Amino acid sequence: MSRDHVISKLKEIRDGLPEIRKKGVMFRRTAEFRIWNDTVIKWLSLGLPNTQEELKKVKFLDFAVSRVRMGSEDYDYEDQQEYEKDCEHTIYLISSAIENLEMGLVPGEPKAAETPRRERAPSKYGGVSIAQAGTVVMGDSNVVSIVDSITISDFLNVLEKEIEAKVVDAEQRKSLLQKVKELSQNPTFTTVLGQTLGQVLRAAFGQ
């Protein structure tokens, strides 16, 4: 099924909706209305995934006030108002679906984030090596991923993970983690570390 054919059918349905509205709420009880409603759902379904939101909303339209009905002649003025409102809403939803199809839009589809691309010559500062933009390499290729900045918390979190992964001796691992924790609570250390990281990034990115 071609997209153009689906668009053509949806336009045909939309153009016929004023006539459906003129028939009034009593039309809702007829087999013709059920066929018409099934046709709307069919062509919106064939337009998926571009028409997914419109299809979901059309399925919930009742074309009358939702309540228990006891006879065949029990529609009233409020039902007629609801019928006309739902007809107008259907026109809007089909127009929206046509627009999505024509523009290739998929409702709710997240836009892929662009990854910043930077190219800089390798540089070193204070024993912390910056091998390429977006990556800080410490010691034996231990990596902290960044974009344009790295926080002290990021740095310490990666340091703790590297200790847990690389230090085999349990006592030594526990001791090192404790030292990292103590250092992270020392305001003088965190200030110096923050300034050092700032200098590293400025040297790397030329800021």
PyMOL commands that set and color helices and strands:
alter all, ss='L'
color gray80, all
select helices_A, chain A and resi 3-22+25-29+31-46+52-59+77-103+152-166+170-184+187-205
alter helices_A, ss='H'
color red, helices_A
select strands_A, chain A and resi 123-125+128-132+135-138+142-145
alter strands_A, ss='S'
color yellow, strands_A
deselect
rebuild
show_as cartoon
